[in-house]
Amino acid sequence: MPWSVVDQIAAGRPDQTSGAALLAAERNHRAVILRAVLDEARAAGAAATGPLIAMDEAWDLLATAERADPDQVAFLLGRPQVGAWAARALRRLRLGSTYEAPLWADLGHLHAIAAAAAVRTGIQARLAVPAWFGQVVLPTLGYARGPYRDAWEPALVEAKQGAFRVGTRRWQAFPSSSGDTPADTLDVPTWRAATWLRVGPPGARLTVDLDDASPYRILLGTARPARVCPATVGRWESLLDEAWKLLRAADPARSQALAAATMTIVPLPPESHSHMFSASSGDAFGALVATEPDDAETLAVTLVHEFNHAQLGVLMHLVDLVDADASALDAHVFYAPWRDDPRPLVGLAQGVFAFFGVASFWRGQVRLAAGTRAARAYFEFALWRRRVHTALRRLRADGRLTPFGTRFFDGVAVTVAGWLREPVPPDLDALARAAALDHYGRWRIHHLPPSPELVDALALAWQNGLAFKPSAARAVARGWWHQPDVPVADPAARDLDGVVTATRIWLTDRERLRSMLADADGAHSGVAGVGSADLALLAGQRERARAGYLAELAEPHPRAGAWTGLGRLMAAAGEAAAARALLERPELVRAVTEAMAGGKRPPPTRLAAWLGQMLP
């Protein structure tokens, strides 16, 4: 891939040219992986074949189909599910991993791919493919299902001039056999066609398959088909249509690249996550797994987020971003402003670029939105440019980026630096700053336990009424003030970004937030990670917020957000020293308070002001 394209991607200016370059690079990578699977399968012997024809014969059928229609086979082999399967198969063959399915049933997906290629190209073929629990998936076409005796058994696919049938000794299914059979019925042989969503006008179309069938669709592990009902399909199509309009209006060039790299959406049941959830994998370029979003705007920003993951994933197939080995990278973790947990360097790099895309999306919406949508767009842009800038500084300062990684993220930094100079209404910028500081403070409380020596010394000094400020040399030598950057992961950390969620509600539906505030009680407000005091502070009710935070902090185990919320309140009230301690070193304020739990606990605001005056 030429440097001009890499620099273009780093600058946040993808277009049709960069999209084509990504596809070409991924196609080459996919070919290498498929070849490796074939080579390793030969070495595995009979276990790799089972009751099916040899892998080489299935490969030969693919080659025949490719000669008949190269574009159709390229389309098929480029599907994300093929990449996910090939990566899993290669890991299984090389590492000897144990899975539920026998080896032949896993590797036999190549036969299903070859059968689908025969159908798509119109050539004649007759071969056995794996049936998983009575279900036979033909990639891009759909799946057949019928009664079964063995969890994994062969089924026969017969194809001629684009027509085909699938079956075993006990049943057969083909496209005209769909009928109105319920999706969960196995007694009657059924064929279910793949679900394709096509949105946008000719020349600017986005086409994706809504994959509810492929066993390799969930990125990790395998899954049986789980038919999505027509009503759900309709909602996804409507949301995708509106999201695509937003993306094309904001950045037509980027939308062209995104269309090339967005091929599959795997819908998850809404009850599987409390918030909108999405994920992608470098093995499955072009796919995202997601719960149904609440609105088109959420889907649009999700598509951009996962598109940036996909772009960086392709580059990481070509060259290393970091020069340390994986084990060392996992051991050294960092603050990522979008996560509840500490992240390794590679994860931080992925997040920086993904949320660089998110910031870019909201920057585009600022130009197009009006009213409450404009306020939301300004807030999101201000929030994400700040967060990306924060993480980018840590990433670039680490010293373990390769020359390629350094050049790439230098390009990102140039664009972000320009964004930081762009005007945002002061009140919305202040809300973004407060939300970002709140998340950082909560993260510190959970993951950065302060030095016990420092905590004990400060507690003793407070109890004795002394000012405590050791010399800079002594403080640095003992690590008293400057905490080593080695977070200790707290598995209990969750919903640290609650203030962001609450702020979104405030900006888009103030009556809803006021109603929630009326019903809120203490640490519980109806928004995960948010207490009633947080809602009161957003609504401008500072006295109620102050009383709420102090009441929470009087309890034995207050939530982290009570400390940081009090810090935001102190900042709004102009109490700079207390705000500094509660937002920059809240873990220290909490630890000193807890160290004196056996005696008279210090008032949080006084202790914070005292500590804030001594911070280096």
C-alpha positions in Angstrom: 0.0 0.0 0.0 1.5 3.4 -1.0 2.4 5.9 1.7 0.1 8.4 0.1 -2.9 6.2 1.0 -1.6 5.5 4.5 -1.1 9.2 5.1 -4.6 9.9 3.7 -6.1 7.4 6.1 -4.1 8.7 9.1 -5.3 12.3 8.3 -8.9 11.1 8.5 -9.6 11.6 4.8 -10.6 8.2 3.4 -12.2 8.0 0.0 -13.0 5.6 -2.8 -9.3 5.2 -3.6 -8.2 4.4 -0.1 -11.2 2.0 0.2 -10.1 0.1 -2.9 -6.5 -0.1 -1.5 -7.8 -1.5 1.7 -9.8 -4.2 -0.1 -6.9 -5.1 -2.3 -4.6 -5.5 0.8 -7.1 -7.5 2.7 -7.7 -9.7 -0.4 -4.0 -10.6 -0.5 -3.9 -11.2 3.2 -7.0 -13.5 3.0 -5.4 -15.5 0.1 -2.3 -16.1 2.3 -4.4 -17.3 5.2 -6.5 -19.6 3.0 -3.4 -21.1 1.5 -2.0 -21.7 5.0 -5.2 -23.5 6.0 -5.0 -25.8 3.0 -1.4 -26.6 3.7 -2.0 -27.3 7.4 -5.1 -29.4 6.6 -3.0 -31.7 4.4 -0.7 -32.4 7.3 -3.6 -33.2 9.6 -4.5 -36.2 7.5 -7.8 -38.1 7.7 -9.1 -36.1 10.8 -9.3 -33.0 8.6 -11.5 -34.7 6.0 -13.8 -37.0 7.9 -16.7 -38.0 5.6 -16.1 -35.2 3.2 -13.9 -35.1 0.0 -10.4 -33.9 0.5 -9.7 -30.2 1.1 -7.7 -30.1 -2.2 -10.8 -31.3 -4.1 -12.9 -28.6 -2.6 -10.2 -26.1 -3.4 -10.2 -27.3 -7.0 -13.9 -26.7 -7.2 -13.3 -23.1 -6.0 -10.7 -22.7 -8.7 -13.1 -24.0 -11.4 -15.8 -21.6 -10.2 -13.2 -18.7 -10.3 -12.4 -19.5 -13.9 -16.1 -19.3 -14.7 -16.7 -16.0 -12.9 -13.8 -14.4 -11.1 -15.9 -11.5 -9.7 -18.4 -13.8 -8.0 -15.7 -15.9 -6.3 -13.8 -12.8 -5.2 -17.0 -11.4 -3.7 -17.6 -14.7 -1.8 -14.0 -15.1 -0.5 -14.0 -11.4 0.5 -16.9 -11.9 3.0 -16.0 -11.3 6.6 -17.3 -14.7 7.7 -14.7 -16.4 5.4 -12.0 -14.5 7.1 -13.3 -15.4 10.6 -13.5 -19.0 9.6 -10.0 -19.1 8.0 -8.4 -17.5 11.0 -10.1 -19.9 13.4 -9.2 -22.9 11.3 -5.6 -21.9 11.1 -5.4 -21.4 14.9 -7.0 -24.8 15.4 -4.6 -26.6 13.1 -1.5 -24.9 14.4 -2.2 -24.7 18.1 -4.2 -27.9 18.5 -7.1 -26.0 20.1 -10.1 -28.1 21.2 -13.6 -27.0 20.0 -17.0 -28.5 20.3 -17.1 -29.5 16.6 -14.9 -32.2 15.2 -12.0 -31.0 13.0 -13.6 -32.1 9.8 -16.8 -30.1 10.5 -14.8 -27.0 11.1 -12.5 -27.4 8.1 -15.5 -28.5 6.0 -16.7 -24.9 5.8 -14.3 -24.7 2.8 -16.6 -27.2 1.1 -19.6 -25.0 1.9 -17.8 -22.0 0.5 -17.0 -24.1 -2.7 -20.6 -25.2 -3.0 -21.8 -21.6 -2.7 -19.3 -20.6 -5.4 -20.7 -23.3 -7.7 -24.2 -21.9 -7.2 -23.1 -18.3 -7.7 -21.1 -19.0 -10.9 -23.6 -21.4 -12.4 -21.3 -24.4 -12.7 -22.3 -28.0 -11.9 -21.2 -29.5 -8.6 -22.2 -32.3 -6.2 -20.4 -32.5 -2.9 -20.9 -33.1 0.8 -20.7 -30.3 3.3 -21.0 -30.2 7.1 -24.5 -30.1 8.7 -24.4 -28.6 12.3 -27.4 -29.8 14.3 -29.4 -30.2 11.1 -28.4 -26.9 9.7 -26.4 -26.3 6.5 -25.1 -22.8 5.8 -24.1 -21.8 2.3 -22.3 -18.5 2.6 -24.0 -15.5 1.0 -27.0 -17.7 0.0 -28.7 -18.8 3.2 -29.2 -22.0 5.1 -31.1 -25.2 5.0 -32.4 -27.0 8.1 -34.0 -30.3 8.8 -34.2 -33.2 11.3 -30.9 -34.7 12.4 -29.5 -37.7 14.3 -25.9 -36.6 14.8 -24.9 -33.1 15.9 -22.4 -33.1 13.0 -23.1 -35.1 9.9 -22.6 -34.6 6.1 -25.3 -33.1 3.9 -25.2 -33.2 0.1 -25.3 -30.0 -2.1 -26.2 -30.4 -5.7 -25.9 -27.4 -8.0 -26.5 -26.8 -11.7 -26.9 -23.5 -13.6 -27.5 -21.6 -10.4 -30.2 -23.9 -9.1 -29.4 -26.1 -6.1 -30.8 -28.4 -3.4 -29.4 -29.4 0.0 -30.2 -32.5 2.0 -29.4 -35.7 3.8 -30.8 -39.2 3.5 -33.8 -38.0 5.5 -34.7 -34.6 4.0 -34.1 -32.1 1.2 -34.5 -28.4 1.0 -34.2 -25.8 -1.8 -35.2 -22.1 -2.3 -38.8 -22.8 -3.1 -39.2 -24.9 0.0 -39.2 -22.0 2.5 -43.0 -21.7 2.9 -44.2 -20.3 6.2 -42.4 -22.8 8.4 -41.6 -21.2 11.8 -37.9 -20.5 12.2 -37.5 -22.8 15.2 -39.1 -25.8 13.5 -36.7 -28.6 12.6 -39.3 -31.3 11.7 -40.0 -29.8 8.3 -37.1 -29.3 5.9 -36.7 -25.6 5.3 -34.6 -23.2 3.2 -34.0 -19.7 4.5 -32.4 -17.2 2.1 -29.8 -14.7 3.4 -31.1 -11.3 4.4 -29.6 -8.4 2.4 -30.2 -4.7 3.1 -29.6 -2.2 0.3 -29.9 1.5 1.0 -29.0 4.6 -0.8 -29.4 5.7 -4.4 -27.7 4.0 -7.4 -24.1 5.1 -7.4 -24.0 5.7 -3.6 -25.4 2.5 -2.3 -24.6 0.6 0.8 -25.3 -3.2 0.7 -24.9 -5.4 3.7 -26.1 -8.8 4.7 -27.9 -9.0 8.1 -26.2 -12.2 9.1 -28.2 -14.4 11.5 -27.0 -17.7 10.1 -23.2 -18.1 9.6 -21.6 -20.3 12.3 -18.6 -17.9 12.3 -20.5 -14.7 12.5 -20.0 -13.8 16.2 -16.2 -13.1 15.9 -15.3 -15.4 18.8 -16.4 -19.0 18.7 -19.4 -20.3 16.7 -23.1 -19.9 16.8 -26.2 -21.6 15.4 -28.6 -19.8 13.1 -30.9 -17.5 15.0 -33.5 -16.2 12.6 -34.2 -12.5 12.9 -38.0 -11.8 12.6 -39.3 -9.6 9.7 -40.1 -6.7 12.0 -36.5 -6.6 13.3 -35.2 -6.7 9.7 -37.5 -3.8 8.9 -36.2 -1.7 11.8 -32.6 -2.4 10.8 -33.2 -1.5 7.2 -34.9 1.8 8.2 -32.2 2.7 10.7 -29.5 1.8 8.1 -31.2 3.9 5.5 -31.3 7.0 7.7 -27.8 6.4 9.0 -26.5 6.2 5.5 -28.1 9.5 4.6 -26.3 11.1 7.6 -23.0 9.7 6.5 -23.3 10.7 2.9 -24.4 14.2 3.8 -21.6 14.8 6.2 -18.7 13.3 4.2 -19.5 11.8 0.8 -15.8 10.7 0.2 -15.6 8.8 3.5 -18.9 7.2 2.9 -17.6 5.7 -0.3 -14.7 4.1 1.6 -17.0 3.0 4.4 -19.3 1.3 1.9 -16.4 -0.8 0.6 -15.4 -1.9 4.1 -18.9 -2.5 5.6 -20.3 -5.8 4.3 -22.0 -7.5 7.2 -24.0 -6.6 10.3 -24.6 -9.4 12.9 -27.6 -8.4 15.0 -27.5 -9.3 18.7 -30.6 -9.5 20.8 -31.2 -6.2 22.6 -31.3 -7.9 26.0 -27.7 -9.1 25.6 -26.3 -5.6 26.7 -27.6 -2.7 28.7 -26.3 -0.2 26.2 -25.8 -0.1 22.4 -23.0 -2.5 21.9 -20.8 -3.1 18.8 -17.6 -5.0 18.1 -15.4 -6.0 15.2 -12.4 -8.2 14.5 -9.4 -7.9 12.3 -10.0 -11.5 11.2 -13.4 -10.5 9.9 -12.8 -7.4 7.9 -16.1 -5.8 6.9 -18.3 -7.2 9.7 -19.6 -5.6 12.9 -21.6 -7.3 15.6 -24.1 -5.0 17.2 -27.3 -4.7 19.2 -30.1 -2.7 17.6 -29.4 1.0 18.1 -32.0 3.5 19.4 -31.7 5.8 16.5 -30.0 6.4 13.1 -27.4 8.8 14.6 -26.2 6.1 16.9 -25.9 3.6 14.1 -24.1 6.1 11.9 -21.4 6.8 14.5 -21.1 3.1 15.2 -20.4 2.4 11.5 -17.7 5.1 11.5 -16.2 3.7 14.7 -16.0 0.2 13.4 -14.8 1.3 10.0 -11.8 3.0 11.6 -11.1 -0.2 13.5 -11.3 -2.1 10.1 -8.9 0.4 8.4 -6.3 0.0 11.2 -6.8 -3.7 11.2 -5.9 -4.0 7.6 -2.7 -1.9 8.1 -1.8 -4.1 11.1 -2.0 -7.2 8.8 0.7 -5.5 6.7 3.1 -4.0 9.3 3.6 -3.7 13.0 2.5 -0.6 14.8 4.5 -1.3 18.0 7.9 -2.9 18.4 7.4 -4.8 21.7 6.3 -8.4 22.0 2.7 -9.1 22.9 3.3 -10.3 26.4 5.1 -7.1 27.4 2.4 -5.0 25.8 -0.3 -6.7 27.7 1.6 -6.2 31.0 1.9 -2.5 30.5 -1.5 -0.9 30.5 -2.8 2.7 30.1 -5.7 5.0 30.7 -8.1 4.9 27.7 -10.8 7.6 28.1 -13.5 5.4 26.5 -13.0 2.4 28.7 -13.7 1.3 32.3 -10.6 -0.8 32.4 -6.9 -0.2 31.7 -5.8 -1.1 28.1 -2.6 -2.4 26.6 -0.7 -0.3 24.1 -2.1 -2.0 21.0 -5.6 -1.6 22.4 -5.0 2.0 23.1 -3.8 2.5 19.5 -6.9 0.8 18.2 -9.1 3.0 20.4 -7.4 6.2 19.5 -8.0 5.7 15.8 -11.6 4.4 16.3 -12.6 7.4 18.4 -10.7 9.7 16.0 -13.4 8.6 13.6 -16.1 9.3 16.1 -14.8 12.8 16.7 -14.7 13.3 12.9 -18.3 12.1 12.6 -19.6 14.6 15.2 -17.5 17.4 13.6 -19.4 16.8 10.4 -22.7 16.8 12.3 -22.0 20.2 13.8 -22.3 21.7 10.3 -25.6 19.9 9.5 -27.5 19.7 12.8 -29.8 22.3 14.4 -31.4 22.9 17.8 -30.8 20.2 20.4 -29.1 18.0 17.8 -26.6 20.8 17.2 -25.9 21.1 20.9 -25.4 17.3 21.1 -23.1 17.4 18.1 -21.0 20.2 19.6 -20.8 18.4 23.0 -19.7 15.1 21.3 -17.1 16.8 19.1 -15.6 18.6 22.1 -15.6 15.5 24.2 -14.1 13.2 21.7 -11.4 15.5 20.3 -10.3 16.1 24.0 -10.3 12.4 24.7 -8.5 11.4 21.5 -5.9 14.1 22.2 -5.3 12.8 25.7 -4.8 9.2 24.6 -2.8 10.2 21.6 -0.3 12.0 23.8 0.2 8.9 25.9 0.5 6.7 22.9 3.1 8.8 21.1 5.1 9.4 24.3 5.4 5.7 25.1 8.4 5.1 22.9 7.3 1.7 21.5 5.7 2.7 18.3 7.5 1.5 15.2 8.6 4.0 12.6 5.4 3.1 10.7 3.3 3.6 13.8 5.0 6.9 14.6 4.4 8.3 11.2 0.8 7.1 11.2 -0.1 8.6 14.6 1.8 11.8 13.8 -0.6 12.2 11.0 -3.6 11.6 13.3 -2.1 14.2 15.7 -1.8 16.9 13.0 -5.6 16.6 12.3 -6.5 16.5 16.0 -4.4 19.6 16.7 -6.4 21.5 14.1 -9.7 20.3 15.6 -8.6 21.6 19.0 -8.5 25.1 17.5 -12.0 25.0 16.2 -14.6 27.0 18.2 -17.2 25.2 20.3 -19.8 27.1 22.4 -18.2 27.7 25.8 -21.0 26.1 27.8 -20.9 22.9 25.7 -17.1 22.8 25.8 -17.3 23.1 29.6 -19.8 20.2 29.8 -17.4 18.1 27.7 -14.4 19.0 29.9 -16.3 18.2 33.0 -17.5 14.8 31.7 -14.0 13.9 30.5 -12.5 14.8 33.9 -15.1 12.9 35.7 -14.3 9.7 33.8 -10.6 10.1 34.4 -11.1 10.7 38.1 -13.3 7.7 38.5 -10.8 5.6 36.6 -8.0 6.7 38.9 -10.1 5.8 42.0 -10.6 2.3 40.7 -7.2 1.5 39.1 -4.5 3.7 40.8 -4.2 2.9 44.5 -1.9 5.5 46.0 1.3 4.8 48.0 0.4 3.6 51.5 3.4 5.6 52.8 2.0 8.8 51.4 -1.5 8.1 52.6 -0.3 7.4 56.2 1.8 10.5 56.3 -1.0 12.7 55.0 -3.5 11.2 57.4 -1.1 11.8 60.3 -0.4 15.3 59.2 -4.1 16.1 59.0 -4.8 14.6 62.4 -2.0 16.7 63.9 -3.1 19.8 62.2 0.1 20.1 60.2 0.9 21.3 56.8 2.6 18.5 54.9 4.8 19.2 51.9 7.9 17.0 51.6 10.8 18.3 49.5 10.5 17.6 45.8 13.6 15.4 45.8 12.3 13.3 48.7 8.8 13.0 47.2 10.1 11.8 43.8 12.6 9.4 45.4 10.0 7.7 47.4 7.3 8.0 44.8 5.0 9.8 47.2 3.3 12.3 45.0 4.1 10.9 41.6 2.3 7.6 41.3 4.1 5.1 39.1 2.2 4.5 35.9 1.3 0.9 36.7 -2.4 0.6 37.1 -3.9 -2.2 39.1 -7.0 -3.4 37.3 -10.2 -3.3 39.5 -12.8 -5.7 38.0 -15.5 -3.9 39.9 -15.0 -0.8 37.7 -18.1 -0.2 35.5 -20.3 2.5 34.1 -17.5 5.1 34.7 -18.9 7.2 31.8 -22.3 7.8 33.4 -21.9 11.6 33.4 -21.6 11.5 29.6 -24.8 9.6 29.3 -26.6 11.9 31.6 -25.3 15.0 29.8 -26.6 13.6 26.5 -30.1 13.4 28.1 -29.8 16.9 29.5 -28.9 18.3 26.0 -31.6 16.5 24.1 -34.5 16.1 26.5 -34.3 18.3 29.6 -37.8 17.4 30.8 -36.8 13.8 30.8 -33.8 14.5 33.0 -35.8 16.7 35.4 -38.3 13.9 35.7 -35.5 11.4 36.4 -34.2 13.8 39.0 -37.6 14.0 40.7 -37.6 10.2 41.1 -33.9 9.8 41.9 -32.6 8.7 45.3 -29.0 9.0 46.5 -26.7 6.9 44.3 -29.5 5.7 42.1 -31.0 7.8 39.3 -32.1 5.5 36.5 -28.8 6.1 34.6 -26.1 3.5 35.2 -23.2 5.0 37.2 -25.1 8.3 37.9 -26.5 9.4 41.3 -29.2 12.0 42.0 -26.5 14.6 42.8 -25.0 14.2 39.3 -28.4 15.0 37.8 -28.9 17.9 40.1 -25.6 19.4 39.1 -26.4 19.1 35.4 -29.8 20.8 36.1 -28.0 23.7 37.9 -29.3 22.7 41.3 -25.9 23.1 43.1 -27.1 23.1 46.7 -29.0 19.9 46.1 -26.0 18.4 44.3 -23.7 19.4 47.2 -26.0 17.9 49.8 -26.3 14.7 47.7 -22.6 14.2 47.2 -21.8 14.8 50.9 -24.6 12.4 51.9 -23.1 9.7 49.7 -19.6 10.4 51.0 -20.8 9.9 54.5 -21.7 6.3 53.7 -19.1 3.5 54.3 -18.4 2.7 50.6 -19.4 5.6 48.4 -19.3 5.3 44.6 -16.3 6.8 42.8 -18.6 9.3 41.1 -19.5 10.9 44.4 -15.8 12.0 44.8 -15.5 13.2 41.2 -18.9 14.8 41.2 -18.0 16.8 44.3 -14.9 17.9 42.4 -17.0 19.1 39.4 -19.2 21.0 41.8 -16.1 22.6 43.5 -14.8 23.6 40.1 -18.2 25.2 39.2 -18.1 27.1 42.5 -14.6 28.4 41.9 -13.0 26.4 44.7 -9.9 25.6 42.7 -7.8 23.8 45.3 -10.5 21.3 46.3 -11.5 20.8 42.7 -8.0 20.0 41.7 -7.5 17.4 44.4 -10.9 15.7 43.6 -10.4 15.7 39.9 -6.7 15.1 39.5 -6.0 12.9 42.5 -9.4 11.7 43.8 -7.9 8.3 44.7 -5.7 10.1 47.3 -8.5 12.0 48.8 -10.5 8.8 49.2 -7.6 6.8 50.6 -6.7 9.5 53.2 -10.4 9.6 54.3 -10.5 5.9 54.6 -7.3 5.8 56.6 -9.0 7.9 59.2 -12.2 5.8 59.2 -11.6 4.6 62.8 -11.6 8.2 64.1 -13.3 11.4 63.1 -13.6 11.5 59.4 -12.5 14.8 57.8 -15.1 16.8 55.9 -14.5 16.0 52.2 -14.4 19.5 51.0 -11.9 20.7 53.7 -9.6 17.7 53.2 -9.7 18.2 49.4 -8.9 21.9 49.7 -6.0 21.0 52.0 -4.6 18.4 49.7 -5.2 20.5 46.6 -2.9 23.2 48.0 -0.1 20.7 48.4 -0.2 18.9 45.1 3.0 19.4 43.1 
